Amino acid sequence: MRPLRAAGAAALVSLASLAVAPHAAAAQDGWNDARTRALVAAAIERRTIQLADTGLTDYTARAHGYLTFLAQLGDGFPDPPAVIKSDELMLEVYWGAPDRSKQRIVGRRDTLLLPTDINYHRDHLGVVQNNFPAIIRLGDGDEVRDVPHPLSIAGLATYDYRIADSLAIRAGDRAIDVMMVSVRPKDDRQPAAVGAVYIDRVSSSVVRMTFSFTRAALRDRQLEDVSVILENGLVEGRFWLPRRQEIEIRRTASWMDFPARGIIRGRWEICCIEANVGLAPITFRGPEIESAPREVLERHRFEGSVLSGLPEEVRAFDAEDVRRVQEEARTLVRAGALARARRTVLASRSVTDLVRVDRTEGLALGAGLTQAFGAGISATVTARYGTADERGKVRGALAWSSARGVGVSVAGRNDVAAVGLVPEVSGLRNSIAAQEFGSDWTDTYGVRGASLGITARAHRGNSLSLELARESHRPLAVHAVPSSGRYAPAFPATAATVDRAALSWSAGGTLRGRDARWSSHLVVEGISATRPTATAADRFTRAAFDAEFHFPGTGGAWRLRTLGGGVTGGAALPSQYLVLFGGPVTAPGYAFHSIRGRAGVAQRVEYQLRIPFVSMNLGRFGRVPSSLLLAPYLHGVWATPGTAGEMRAYPSAGLGVLSVFDLLRVDVARPLRGKGWLFSVDVTRAFWRVL
């Protein structure tokens, strides 16, 4: 038994005091032994009599919480979630034996960072009383419905139990023994909870509950997972009553293979508990959770702004507590019991997978399907037809992935690929500009070949992948005609047969205690290219990197981005493997991909400052904030032009303006060496992955 100490007359069970390593369970007794069953039976009996023998007849409390809606975009969701909307609430909480509950919202305010018409279920606006009734429901039954409580009579026939660990909590001169009991369903194909309950061994009261749910328990097909953490504190040395609660609900699209995730995170702190105050029966009339009149809500005064008080874990890539709940669930049941069953869905990863315009294909229309076969195996086929080049393009892949983020895929394609370190504009913006004005900021070449990929993903967006491929590259020609203007010539790609091995690493995170985050991506490729007229292959190594760092400054925020690459070896380098700069991202003020060479690096330093502006009402989608961001920046490129030569500098300065929930960005930039201006209008880069 591990001794733990807690200060104060009321022993509050902290997160750290209950953290248990997953491997600890393996060292304990087996499932459903006599000791475990006796402990569980006593806990069920205690819940059944609703604490009556402890002398608790009622209590009042106050609960302060945040209900936050966040979003993530991109394959594998590599970046921390962005806050879309956050509500701060203050509740008056009332409870009466045996199971009467009433909650009244007396303070509420919100902040809207992106347009949304989300409406929360009523039970999301309150705290969980009595550690849930005998049947668990969430989202008013639309998210989780009719799940037997692990500590209920029905639960005895539904779950297996195992004592996984024991804890000792010290409150003054009193030691409280807490037992951690792992819970798993006997049949993981049925609606059930998966996780752990923490039970006071002497009183058999629930100290803490952490659990997720089987796939069969989730009513909404878009639900990815639901995690619940209920933590109680000891009041007056006798009553285990609510102290802290967390609920996280994650959704992804179910009708299309679209990399977008919505997250609802609820965080509650319960305080100021007064027991046995003699509540009148009239207190519990009406709905269990209701709101005070608007004038009462407006009179409540919160401290600071909604975002300044938002708990750090709400903004995090994944809350540490919630991640542990999901990991524990995966150790208790097979992965298939937790994974969403997805059969046939549309295989679109972005808008431009469906429709795009460029100078080589013209208007191109595409579609695709992904078929899931179970056990993590799926097959995807996508096709696209260019109306100008009158050619079809096709991709196909057979993939396997595990619940722990390991994946293997075999793929083939006859398609096009883009050159350059990163896109200079979004796909949607490029299609519009290409069609209407002949401004196509993509350089592409034809690719035919097959590949084998292995990927290992960890939490917080970290991933490592290896790809082995054999491909045939060919140059393309301009076939389309814009509505106005004239297209630039097609990129002069080098025809070659290419064997390559690419190792990619992505990482990112936040810094605790500060509103700062970072991300990085590195690719190293070993390439062997054989030209049609050559008798021997040309071998070389190519590396590319992209790193960003965002952190607060005085009255604003700094945004730093470094990207670049280089090629070593190879006497005759295919032009598609040159390092290219030029455009709003890599070299603002300079013509698109006008800087080409074997090596180069670009650095941007940007400072974003919010200033007052005119607000706009978007109806049910909210109101555009009465401000915009000014983003002056300095940018520099250092590159070796051509296939060899000395390093040259290409500095520039610019100003960006972000408006309409910071979704729309207008840039103007000028090179500090040479003449000309560059204007660009686009959506914020965070949304490029899905455009």
C-alpha positions as CSV (number, residue, x, y, z in Angstrom):
1,M,0.0,0.0,0.0
2,R,1.3,3.4,-1.0
3,P,0.9,6.2,1.6
4,L,-0.3,9.6,0.4
5,R,-0.8,12.9,2.3
6,A,-3.4,15.5,1.9
7,A,-3.6,18.8,3.8
8,G,-6.7,20.3,5.4
9,A,-9.6,18.9,7.4
10,A,-11.4,17.8,4.2
11,A,-9.2,15.3,2.3
12,L,-9.6,16.0,-1.4
13,V,-8.4,13.3,-3.7
14,S,-6.1,14.9,-6.2
15,L,-5.4,13.6,-9.7
16,A,-1.8,12.9,-8.9
17,S,-2.7,10.8,-5.8
18,L,-4.8,8.5,-8.0
19,A,-2.6,8.1,-11.0
20,V,-1.9,4.4,-11.6
21,A,0.5,3.0,-14.2
22,P,-1.3,0.6,-16.6
23,H,1.1,-2.2,-15.8
24,A,0.2,-2.2,-12.2
25,A,-3.1,-4.1,-12.9
26,A,-1.2,-7.1,-14.3
27,A,0.5,-7.8,-11.0
28,Q,-2.7,-8.1,-9.0
29,D,-5.3,-10.9,-8.5
30,G,-7.4,-12.2,-11.4
31,W,-10.8,-11.0,-12.4
32,N,-13.9,-11.6,-10.3
33,D,-12.1,-13.1,-7.3
34,A,-13.9,-13.3,-3.9
35,R,-12.1,-10.2,-2.5
36,T,-13.0,-8.1,-5.5
37,R,-16.6,-9.2,-5.6
38,A,-17.1,-8.5,-1.9
39,L,-15.8,-5.0,-2.3
40,V,-18.0,-4.3,-5.4
41,A,-21.0,-5.7,-3.7
42,A,-20.5,-3.5,-0.7
43,A,-20.1,-0.4,-3.0
44,I,-23.3,-1.3,-4.8
45,E,-25.2,-1.7,-1.5
46,R,-23.9,1.7,-0.4
47,R,-25.1,3.4,-3.6
48,T,-28.4,1.6,-3.4
49,I,-29.2,3.1,0.1
50,Q,-28.0,6.6,-1.2
51,L,-25.8,7.3,1.8
52,A,-28.7,7.3,4.2
53,D,-26.8,5.6,7.0
54,T,-24.2,8.3,7.0
55,G,-26.6,10.9,8.2
56,L,-26.6,12.9,4.9
57,T,-30.0,14.2,4.1
58,D,-29.2,17.1,1.7
59,Y,-26.5,19.5,0.7
60,T,-25.9,22.7,-1.3
61,A,-22.9,23.6,-3.3
62,R,-21.6,25.9,-6.1
63,A,-20.1,24.7,-9.3
64,H,-17.8,26.7,-11.6
65,G,-17.1,25.3,-15.0
66,Y,-16.2,25.7,-18.7
67,L,-17.9,24.1,-21.6
68,T,-15.7,24.4,-24.7
69,F,-16.1,23.5,-28.3
70,L,-12.9,22.9,-30.2
71,A,-11.9,21.6,-33.6
72,Q,-8.9,19.8,-35.3
73,L,-8.2,19.5,-38.9
74,G,-5.8,17.5,-41.1
75,D,-4.7,13.9,-41.5
76,G,-4.0,12.4,-38.1
77,F,-5.0,15.7,-36.5
78,P,-1.4,16.9,-36.1
79,D,-2.1,20.3,-34.4
80,P,-3.6,21.1,-31.0
81,P,-7.3,21.7,-31.2
82,A,-8.5,25.3,-31.8
83,V,-11.1,26.9,-29.5
84,I,-14.2,27.7,-31.5
85,K,-16.6,28.6,-28.6
86,S,-16.3,28.6,-24.8
87,D,-18.9,29.1,-22.2
88,E,-18.2,29.9,-18.6
89,L,-20.9,28.9,-16.1
90,M,-21.7,29.3,-12.4
91,L,-24.2,26.9,-10.9
92,E,-26.1,26.6,-7.6
93,V,-26.3,22.9,-6.8
94,Y,-28.8,21.2,-4.6
95,W,-29.2,17.5,-3.6
96,G,-31.6,15.7,-1.3
97,A,-31.8,12.0,-0.3
98,P,-32.4,9.6,-1.8
99,D,-31.8,10.8,-5.3
100,R,-33.3,14.3,-5.8
101,S,-31.1,16.8,-7.7
102,K,-31.5,20.4,-8.8
103,Q,-29.1,22.7,-10.5
104,R,-29.6,26.4,-11.4
105,I,-27.4,28.4,-13.7
106,V,-26.9,31.8,-12.1
107,G,-24.0,33.0,-14.2
108,R,-23.1,32.5,-17.9
109,R,-21.0,34.1,-20.5
110,D,-19.4,33.0,-23.7
111,T,-16.8,33.9,-26.3
112,L,-17.0,33.0,-30.0
113,L,-13.8,32.6,-32.0
114,L,-15.2,31.0,-35.1
115,P,-18.7,31.0,-36.5
116,T,-20.8,28.1,-35.2
117,D,-24.4,27.3,-34.3
118,I,-23.6,24.6,-31.8
119,N,-26.2,24.0,-29.1
120,Y,-25.2,21.9,-26.1
121,H,-27.4,19.2,-24.7
122,R,-29.0,20.3,-21.4
123,D,-27.1,17.8,-19.3
124,H,-23.8,19.2,-20.6
125,L,-24.6,22.4,-18.7
126,G,-24.6,20.8,-15.3
127,V,-22.6,18.5,-13.0
128,V,-23.2,14.8,-12.4
129,Q,-24.8,14.0,-9.1
130,N,-24.6,10.6,-7.3
131,N,-21.9,9.4,-9.7
132,F,-24.7,8.7,-12.2
133,P,-27.9,6.7,-11.6
134,A,-28.1,3.0,-12.1
135,I,-28.5,3.6,-15.9
136,I,-26.0,6.0,-17.5
137,R,-27.1,8.5,-20.1
138,L,-25.2,11.4,-21.7
139,G,-26.3,14.1,-24.1
140,D,-29.9,13.6,-23.0
141,G,-29.6,10.0,-24.3
142,D,-28.5,11.1,-27.8
143,E,-24.8,10.3,-27.1
144,V,-24.8,7.5,-24.5
145,R,-28.0,5.7,-23.5
146,D,-29.0,2.8,-21.3
147,V,-25.5,1.7,-20.1
148,P,-25.6,-0.2,-16.8
149,H,-23.7,1.5,-14.1
150,P,-20.6,-0.6,-13.0
151,L,-21.8,-0.2,-9.4
152,S,-25.4,-1.3,-9.9
153,I,-27.4,-4.6,-9.6
154,A,-27.5,-4.8,-13.4
155,G,-23.8,-4.2,-13.5
156,L,-23.0,-7.4,-11.7
157,A,-24.3,-9.3,-14.6
158,T,-22.7,-7.0,-17.2
159,Y,-19.1,-6.5,-16.0
160,D,-15.9,-8.2,-14.8
161,Y,-14.0,-6.6,-11.9
162,R,-10.4,-6.7,-10.7
163,I,-8.6,-4.9,-7.9
164,A,-5.8,-3.2,-9.7
165,D,-4.2,-1.1,-6.9
166,S,-4.6,0.2,-3.4
167,L,-4.0,3.7,-2.2
168,A,-3.7,5.3,1.2
169,I,-4.9,8.9,1.7
170,R,-3.8,10.7,4.9
171,A,-6.2,13.3,6.4
172,G,-4.7,14.6,9.6
173,D,-4.3,11.6,11.8
174,R,-6.8,9.5,9.8
175,A,-5.7,7.1,7.0
176,I,-8.2,6.3,4.3
177,D,-7.7,3.2,2.2
178,V,-8.9,3.5,-1.4
179,M,-9.0,0.5,-3.8
180,M,-8.8,0.9,-7.6
181,V,-11.1,-1.6,-9.3
182,S,-10.8,-2.1,-13.1
183,V,-14.1,-2.6,-14.9
184,R,-14.6,-4.3,-18.3
185,P,-17.8,-5.7,-19.9
186,K,-18.3,-9.4,-20.1
187,D,-19.4,-8.9,-23.7
188,D,-17.7,-5.9,-25.3
189,R,-20.2,-5.9,-28.2
190,Q,-22.9,-4.7,-25.8
191,P,-23.4,-1.1,-24.5
192,A,-21.1,-0.8,-21.5
193,A,-18.6,1.3,-19.6
194,V,-14.9,0.5,-19.6
195,G,-12.5,1.9,-17.0
196,A,-12.0,2.0,-13.2
197,V,-13.8,2.9,-10.0
198,Y,-12.0,3.9,-6.8
199,I,-13.7,2.8,-3.6
200,D,-13.2,3.7,0.0
201,R,-12.5,0.3,1.5
202,V,-14.0,1.1,4.9
203,S,-17.2,3.0,3.9
204,S,-17.5,1.4,0.4
205,S,-18.2,4.9,-1.0
206,V,-17.1,5.9,-4.5
207,V,-14.0,8.2,-4.4
208,R,-13.4,8.5,-8.1
209,M,-14.6,7.1,-11.4
210,T,-12.8,7.1,-14.8
211,F,-14.3,5.4,-17.8
212,S,-15.0,5.4,-21.5
213,F,-17.7,3.4,-23.4
214,T,-17.8,0.6,-25.9
215,R,-18.8,1.4,-29.5
216,A,-22.2,-0.2,-28.9
217,A,-23.0,2.3,-26.2
218,L,-22.5,5.4,-28.4
219,R,-25.8,6.3,-30.1
220,D,-24.5,9.0,-32.4
221,R,-22.6,7.4,-35.4
222,Q,-20.3,10.5,-35.6
223,L,-19.0,9.9,-32.1
224,E,-15.4,8.9,-31.9
225,D,-15.2,8.4,-28.1
226,V,-16.6,9.7,-24.8
227,S,-14.5,10.0,-21.7
228,V,-15.8,10.7,-18.1
229,I,-13.8,11.5,-14.9
230,L,-15.7,12.1,-11.7
231,E,-13.7,12.9,-8.6
232,N,-15.1,13.2,-5.1
233,G,-13.8,14.9,-2.0
234,L,-14.4,14.0,1.7
235,V,-16.6,16.5,3.4
236,E,-16.9,16.8,7.2
237,G,-14.8,13.6,7.4
238,R,-17.9,11.5,6.5
239,F,-19.4,12.3,3.0
240,W,-17.8,11.6,-0.4
241,L,-19.3,14.4,-2.5
242,P,-18.5,15.8,-6.0
243,R,-15.4,17.9,-6.2
244,R,-14.1,17.9,-9.8
245,Q,-15.5,16.5,-13.1
246,E,-14.3,16.2,-16.7
247,I,-16.2,15.0,-19.7
248,E,-14.8,14.9,-23.2
249,I,-16.8,14.1,-26.3
250,R,-15.1,13.7,-29.7
251,R,-16.8,13.6,-33.1
252,T,-15.6,13.0,-36.6
253,A,-17.6,13.0,-39.8
254,S,-19.2,9.6,-40.6
255,W,-20.4,10.1,-44.2
256,M,-17.1,11.3,-45.7
257,D,-13.5,10.4,-45.1
258,F,-12.9,14.1,-44.1
259,P,-10.1,14.9,-41.6
260,A,-12.1,17.2,-39.3
261,R,-12.9,16.5,-35.6
262,G,-15.1,18.4,-33.2
263,I,-14.4,18.2,-29.4
264,I,-16.6,19.2,-26.5
265,R,-14.7,19.5,-23.2
266,G,-16.5,20.1,-19.9
267,R,-14.5,21.0,-16.8
268,W,-16.1,21.6,-13.4
269,E,-14.9,22.5,-10.0
270,I,-17.4,22.1,-7.1
271,C,-17.0,24.0,-3.9
272,C,-18.7,25.6,-0.9
273,I,-20.5,22.4,0.1
274,E,-22.9,22.7,3.1
275,A,-24.5,19.5,4.3
276,N,-27.8,19.0,6.0
277,V,-29.2,22.5,5.6
278,G,-32.9,21.4,5.5
279,L,-33.8,22.0,1.9
280,A,-37.6,22.5,1.3
281,P,-39.3,20.1,-1.2
282,I,-40.1,23.0,-3.5
283,T,-36.4,23.4,-4.2
284,F,-36.5,20.4,-6.5
285,R,-39.5,21.3,-8.6
286,G,-39.2,21.7,-12.4
287,P,-36.4,20.5,-14.7
288,E,-33.3,19.2,-13.0
289,I,-31.1,21.8,-14.8
290,E,-32.6,25.2,-15.4
291,S,-31.3,28.7,-16.0
292,A,-32.0,31.8,-14.0
293,P,-33.7,34.8,-15.8
294,R,-31.4,36.8,-18.1
295,E,-31.2,39.7,-15.6
296,V,-29.9,37.4,-13.0
297,L,-27.2,35.9,-15.3
298,E,-26.1,39.4,-16.3
299,R,-25.6,40.4,-12.7
300,H,-23.1,37.7,-12.0
301,R,-19.5,38.9,-12.3
302,F,-16.8,36.6,-13.5
303,E,-13.1,37.4,-13.2
304,G,-11.1,38.4,-16.3
305,S,-12.1,37.1,-19.7
306,V,-13.5,33.7,-20.6
307,L,-10.3,32.7,-22.4
308,S,-7.9,34.1,-19.7
309,G,-9.5,31.8,-17.2
310,L,-9.8,28.8,-19.4
311,P,-8.0,25.8,-17.8
312,E,-4.7,25.0,-19.6
313,E,-5.7,21.4,-20.2
314,V,-8.7,22.5,-22.2
315,R,-6.5,24.1,-24.9
316,A,-4.0,21.2,-24.8
317,F,-3.6,18.7,-27.6
318,D,-5.2,16.1,-25.4
319,A,-5.9,16.4,-21.7
320,E,-3.6,14.1,-19.7
321,D,-6.4,12.6,-17.6
322,V,-8.6,11.9,-20.6
323,R,-5.7,10.3,-22.5
324,R,-5.1,7.9,-19.5
325,V,-8.8,7.0,-19.5
326,Q,-8.6,6.0,-23.2
327,E,-5.4,4.1,-22.7
328,E,-6.8,2.2,-19.8
329,A,-9.9,1.3,-21.8
330,R,-7.7,-0.1,-24.6
331,T,-5.8,-2.3,-22.2
332,L,-9.1,-3.8,-20.8
333,V,-11.0,-4.6,-24.0
334,R,-10.1,-5.4,-27.6
335,A,-9.6,-2.3,-29.9
336,G,-12.6,-3.2,-32.0
337,A,-15.0,-2.7,-29.1
338,L,-14.0,1.0,-28.9
339,A,-13.3,1.8,-32.5
340,R,-16.1,3.3,-34.6
341,A,-17.5,0.9,-37.2
342,R,-17.0,2.5,-40.6
343,R,-18.0,0.6,-43.7
344,T,-18.3,2.5,-47.0
345,V,-17.7,6.3,-47.0
346,L,-16.8,8.9,-49.5
347,A,-13.0,9.1,-49.7
348,S,-12.6,12.9,-49.9
349,R,-9.8,14.5,-47.8
350,S,-10.3,18.0,-49.1
351,V,-12.5,20.2,-51.2
352,T,-10.0,20.0,-54.1
353,D,-10.3,16.2,-54.1
354,L,-13.8,16.8,-55.5
355,V,-13.2,19.8,-57.8
356,R,-10.2,21.8,-58.8
357,V,-8.8,23.9,-61.6
358,D,-5.2,24.3,-62.7
359,R,-3.4,25.0,-66.0
360,T,-2.5,21.3,-66.8
361,E,-5.8,19.6,-66.1
362,G,-8.3,22.5,-66.4
363,L,-11.5,21.8,-64.5
364,A,-11.0,18.4,-62.8
365,L,-13.8,16.5,-61.1
366,G,-13.1,13.6,-58.6
367,A,-14.6,11.1,-56.3
368,G,-13.7,8.1,-54.2
369,L,-14.7,5.4,-51.8
370,T,-13.2,3.9,-48.6
371,Q,-14.4,0.4,-47.6
372,A,-13.6,-0.8,-44.1
373,F,-13.4,-4.6,-43.7
374,G,-12.9,-4.7,-39.9
375,A,-9.8,-5.5,-37.8
376,G,-8.4,-2.1,-38.9
377,I,-8.2,-3.1,-42.6
378,S,-9.6,-0.7,-45.2
379,A,-9.3,-0.1,-48.9
380,T,-9.5,3.3,-50.7
381,V,-9.9,4.1,-54.4
382,T,-10.1,7.7,-55.7
383,A,-10.4,8.9,-59.3
384,R,-10.3,12.3,-61.1
385,Y,-10.9,13.4,-64.6
386,G,-9.4,16.6,-66.2
387,T,-11.7,18.2,-68.7
388,A,-8.7,20.1,-70.4
389,D,-6.1,17.3,-70.6
390,E,-8.9,14.7,-71.1
391,R,-7.0,12.2,-68.8
392,G,-8.1,10.2,-65.8
393,K,-6.1,10.0,-62.7
394,V,-6.5,7.2,-60.1
395,R,-5.1,6.3,-56.7
396,G,-5.7,3.1,-54.6
397,A,-4.5,1.9,-51.2
398,L,-4.9,-1.1,-49.0
399,A,-4.2,-0.1,-45.3
400,W,-4.2,-1.6,-41.8
401,S,-4.1,0.5,-38.7
402,S,-4.2,-0.4,-35.0
403,A,-5.9,1.5,-32.2
404,R,-2.5,2.5,-30.9
405,G,-1.6,4.4,-34.0
406,V,0.5,1.9,-35.9
407,G,-0.4,1.6,-39.6
408,V,0.9,-0.2,-42.8
409,S,-0.3,0.6,-46.3
410,V,0.3,-0.5,-49.9
411,A,-0.6,2.1,-52.5
412,G,-0.5,2.7,-56.2
413,R,-1.2,5.8,-58.2
414,N,-1.3,7.3,-61.7
415,D,-1.7,11.0,-60.8
416,V,0.1,14.3,-60.5
417,A,2.4,15.6,-57.7
418,A,3.3,19.1,-56.7
419,V,6.9,20.4,-56.3
420,G,7.9,22.9,-53.7
421,L,8.5,22.8,-49.9
422,V,4.9,23.8,-49.0
423,P,1.8,25.1,-50.8
424,E,1.9,28.9,-51.4
425,V,-1.9,29.2,-51.3
426,S,-5.0,27.2,-50.4
427,G,-6.4,24.7,-53.0
428,L,-9.7,26.6,-53.1
429,R,-8.1,30.0,-53.6
430,N,-5.8,28.6,-56.3
431,S,-8.7,27.1,-58.3
432,I,-10.6,30.3,-58.3
433,A,-7.6,32.4,-59.3
434,A,-6.5,29.9,-61.9
435,Q,-10.0,29.8,-63.5
436,E,-10.8,33.5,-63.5
437,F,-7.4,35.2,-63.8
438,G,-4.9,32.6,-65.1
439,S,-3.0,32.8,-61.8
440,D,-2.0,29.1,-61.0
441,W,0.4,28.9,-58.1
442,T,1.0,25.2,-58.4
443,D,3.8,23.4,-60.2
444,T,3.0,19.8,-61.0
445,Y,4.4,16.7,-62.8
446,G,3.0,13.3,-63.6
447,V,3.7,10.3,-61.3
448,R,3.0,6.6,-61.9
449,G,4.1,4.0,-59.3
450,A,3.6,2.1,-56.1
451,S,4.7,2.5,-52.5
452,L,4.8,0.8,-49.1
453,G,4.2,2.9,-46.0
454,I,4.7,2.3,-42.3
455,T,3.5,4.9,-39.8
456,A,3.6,5.1,-36.0
457,R,1.6,7.8,-34.3
458,A,1.8,8.8,-30.7
459,H,-0.3,11.3,-28.7
460,R,0.0,15.0,-29.2
461,G,0.4,14.7,-32.9
462,N,3.8,13.1,-32.9
463,S,4.4,10.6,-35.7
464,L,7.2,8.8,-37.5
465,S,6.7,7.2,-40.9
466,L,8.7,5.4,-43.6
467,E,7.8,5.2,-47.2
468,L,9.5,3.0,-49.9
469,A,8.4,3.8,-53.5
470,R,9.2,3.2,-57.2
471,E,7.8,5.8,-59.5
472,S,8.0,7.0,-63.1
473,H,8.0,10.8,-63.4
474,R,7.1,12.8,-66.5
475,P,6.6,16.5,-67.4
476,L,3.1,17.9,-68.0
477,A,1.9,20.5,-70.5
478,V,-0.6,23.4,-70.3
479,H,-4.0,22.3,-71.7
480,A,-6.4,24.8,-70.0
481,V,-7.5,28.3,-71.0
482,P,-8.4,30.8,-68.2
483,S,-11.4,33.2,-68.3
484,S,-8.9,36.1,-68.5
485,G,-5.1,36.4,-68.5
486,R,-2.6,33.8,-69.6
487,Y,-1.1,30.8,-67.8
488,A,2.6,30.5,-67.2
489,P,4.4,27.6,-68.9
490,A,4.1,24.2,-67.2
491,F,6.9,23.2,-64.8
492,P,9.8,21.6,-66.7
493,A,10.0,18.4,-64.7
494,T,12.6,15.8,-65.6
495,A,11.5,12.4,-67.0
496,A,13.0,9.7,-64.8
497,T,12.4,6.4,-63.1
498,V,12.8,7.0,-59.4
499,D,13.4,4.7,-56.4
500,R,13.1,6.5,-53.1
501,A,13.0,5.9,-49.4
502,A,11.5,8.7,-47.3
503,L,11.7,9.0,-43.5
504,S,9.3,11.6,-42.0
505,W,9.0,12.9,-38.5
506,S,6.3,15.3,-37.1
507,A,6.1,16.7,-33.6
508,G,4.5,19.5,-31.7
509,G,3.1,20.6,-28.4
510,T,2.5,23.4,-26.0
511,L,4.5,25.0,-23.2
512,R,2.9,24.7,-19.8
513,G,2.0,27.9,-18.0
514,R,2.1,29.9,-21.3
515,D,-0.1,30.3,-24.3
516,A,2.7,29.1,-26.5
517,R,2.9,26.2,-29.0
518,W,5.3,24.7,-31.5
519,S,5.2,22.2,-34.3
520,S,7.8,20.7,-36.6
521,H,8.1,18.4,-39.6
522,L,11.2,16.9,-41.1
523,V,11.6,14.6,-44.2
524,V,14.8,12.9,-45.3
525,E,14.8,11.1,-48.6
526,G,17.3,8.8,-50.3
527,I,16.7,8.9,-54.1
528,S,17.9,7.0,-57.1
529,A,16.8,8.5,-60.4
530,T,17.5,7.1,-63.9
531,R,16.8,9.2,-66.9
532,P,15.4,7.5,-70.1
533,T,18.7,8.0,-72.0
534,A,21.0,7.3,-69.1
535,T,22.7,3.9,-68.5
536,A,23.3,4.5,-64.7
537,A,21.2,5.9,-61.9
538,D,22.0,9.2,-60.3
539,R,21.8,9.0,-56.5
540,F,21.3,11.8,-54.0
541,T,19.9,12.7,-50.6
542,R,17.2,15.4,-50.1
543,A,16.0,16.9,-46.8
544,A,13.2,19.4,-46.1
545,F,12.0,20.9,-42.8
546,D,9.2,23.1,-41.5
547,A,9.1,24.5,-37.9
548,E,6.7,27.0,-36.3
549,F,6.7,28.7,-32.9
550,H,3.9,30.8,-31.5
551,F,4.1,32.6,-28.2
552,P,2.5,35.7,-26.6
553,G,4.1,39.1,-26.5
554,T,3.3,42.5,-25.0
555,G,-0.2,43.3,-26.3
556,G,0.0,40.7,-29.1
557,A,1.6,37.5,-30.2
558,W,4.7,36.4,-32.1
559,R,4.6,34.0,-34.9
560,L,7.9,32.5,-36.1
561,R,8.3,30.1,-39.0
562,T,11.4,28.5,-40.4
563,L,11.4,26.2,-43.5
564,G,13.9,25.0,-46.0
565,G,15.8,22.1,-47.5
566,G,18.8,20.9,-49.4
567,V,20.1,18.3,-51.8
568,T,23.5,16.6,-51.7
569,G,25.0,14.3,-54.3
570,G,23.8,13.6,-57.8
571,A,25.5,15.1,-60.8
572,A,22.3,15.8,-62.8
573,L,19.6,16.6,-60.4
574,P,16.0,16.2,-61.7
575,S,14.3,19.7,-61.6
576,Q,11.4,18.4,-59.5
577,Y,13.8,17.9,-56.6
578,L,15.2,21.4,-56.5
579,V,14.4,23.6,-53.4
580,L,12.0,26.3,-54.5
581,F,11.0,29.6,-53.0
582,G,8.7,32.4,-54.1
583,G,5.2,33.3,-53.1
584,P,3.2,34.5,-50.0
585,V,4.6,31.7,-47.8
586,T,8.2,31.0,-48.8
587,A,9.2,34.4,-50.2
588,P,6.6,37.1,-50.1
589,G,7.2,39.8,-52.7
590,Y,9.0,37.5,-55.1
591,A,7.4,35.8,-58.1
592,F,6.1,32.3,-57.6
593,H,8.9,29.7,-57.4
594,S,11.3,32.2,-58.9
595,I,14.1,31.3,-56.5
596,R,15.4,27.7,-57.3
597,G,18.5,25.9,-56.2
598,R,20.0,23.0,-54.3
599,A,19.7,24.5,-50.8
600,G,17.9,27.3,-49.0
601,V,16.2,28.4,-45.8
602,A,13.4,30.9,-45.2
603,Q,12.7,32.7,-41.9
604,R,9.6,34.8,-41.1
605,V,9.1,36.9,-38.0
606,E,5.6,38.2,-37.6
607,Y,3.9,40.1,-34.8
608,Q,0.1,40.0,-34.5
609,L,-1.7,42.9,-32.8
610,R,-5.5,43.1,-32.3
611,I,-7.2,46.4,-32.9
612,P,-10.8,47.6,-32.8
613,F,-12.9,47.2,-35.9
614,V,-16.6,47.1,-37.1
615,S,-18.6,44.1,-35.9
616,M,-21.1,42.1,-38.0
617,N,-24.0,39.9,-37.1
618,L,-24.1,36.4,-38.7
619,G,-27.5,35.4,-37.3
620,R,-27.5,32.0,-35.7
621,F,-23.7,31.6,-36.4
622,G,-22.8,34.3,-34.0
623,R,-21.4,37.8,-34.3
624,V,-18.1,38.7,-35.9
625,P,-15.9,40.2,-33.2
626,S,-15.4,43.9,-33.3
627,S,-11.7,43.6,-33.9
628,L,-9.1,42.5,-36.5
629,L,-5.5,41.5,-36.4
630,L,-2.7,43.5,-37.9
631,A,0.3,41.3,-38.7
632,P,3.5,43.1,-39.8
633,Y,6.3,40.8,-40.7
634,L,9.9,40.6,-41.9
635,H,10.9,37.7,-44.1
636,G,14.2,36.5,-45.4
637,V,15.4,33.7,-47.8
638,W,18.9,32.5,-48.1
639,A,19.4,30.2,-51.1
640,T,21.9,29.0,-53.6
641,P,20.4,29.9,-57.0
642,G,20.7,27.4,-59.8
643,T,22.3,24.0,-59.3
644,A,25.4,25.5,-57.7
645,G,26.7,28.8,-56.5
646,E,27.1,31.1,-53.5
647,M,24.4,31.7,-50.9
648,R,22.3,34.8,-51.7
649,A,19.8,36.7,-49.6
650,Y,16.3,37.7,-50.6
651,P,14.7,39.9,-47.9
652,S,11.2,41.3,-47.9
653,A,8.7,43.0,-45.6
654,G,4.9,42.8,-45.5
655,L,1.7,43.4,-43.7
656,G,-1.1,41.0,-43.1
657,V,-4.6,41.8,-42.0
658,L,-6.9,39.0,-40.5
659,S,-10.6,39.6,-40.2
660,V,-14.0,37.8,-40.0
661,F,-13.1,35.6,-37.0
662,D,-9.5,35.7,-38.3
663,L,-10.5,33.4,-41.1
664,L,-9.7,35.8,-44.0
665,R,-6.2,37.1,-44.5
666,V,-5.1,39.9,-46.9
667,D,-1.3,40.3,-47.5
668,V,0.8,42.9,-49.2
669,A,4.5,42.4,-49.4
670,R,7.5,44.1,-51.1
671,P,11.0,42.7,-51.7
672,L,13.8,44.7,-50.1
673,R,16.0,43.8,-53.0
674,G,14.4,44.6,-56.3
675,K,11.1,46.0,-57.3
676,G,7.4,45.0,-57.3
677,W,4.6,44.2,-54.9
678,L,2.8,41.0,-54.1
679,F,-0.9,41.0,-53.0
680,S,-2.7,37.9,-51.7
681,V,-6.1,37.2,-50.4
682,D,-6.8,33.8,-48.8
683,V,-8.3,31.9,-45.9
684,T,-6.2,31.4,-42.8
685,R,-3.6,28.7,-43.4
686,A,-5.0,26.5,-40.6
687,F,-7.8,25.5,-43.0
688,W,-5.7,24.8,-46.1
689,R,-5.6,21.1,-45.3
690,V,-9.3,20.7,-46.0
691,L,-9.5,23.2,-48.9
